[in-house]
Amino acid sequence: MEDVDLQALTTKLDLLIQRAEQLKAQNRQLLASEKAWREERAHLIEKNEMARHKVESMISRLKALEQD
């Protein structure tokens, strides 16, 4: 292989390695972001359930007052 071909191959390989590292970093970032929104979603579902229970409780009390 000529020096020019070897240099071109080395350059392409370096770019490929650099791109692979960028993709790894991006993947780590995306995974962290996914974890954060999953945690936020779970928190919001929990808050929604608590609110639903409170509303159901209020409705039950209002119905009990109506019957008295």
Stockholm file with secondary structure:
# STOCKHOLM 1.0

chainA/1-68         MEDVDLQALTTKLDLLIQRAEQLKAQNRQLLASEKAWREERAHLIEKNEMARHKVESMISRLKALEQD
#=GR chainA/1-68 SS CCHHHHHHHHHHHHHHHHHHHHHHHHHHHHHHHHHHHHHHHHHHHHHHHHHHHHHHHHHHHHHHHHHC
#=GC SS_cons        CCHHHHHHHHHHHHHHHHHHHHHHHHHHHHHHHHHHHHHHHHHHHHHHHHHHHHHHHHHHHHHHHHHC
//
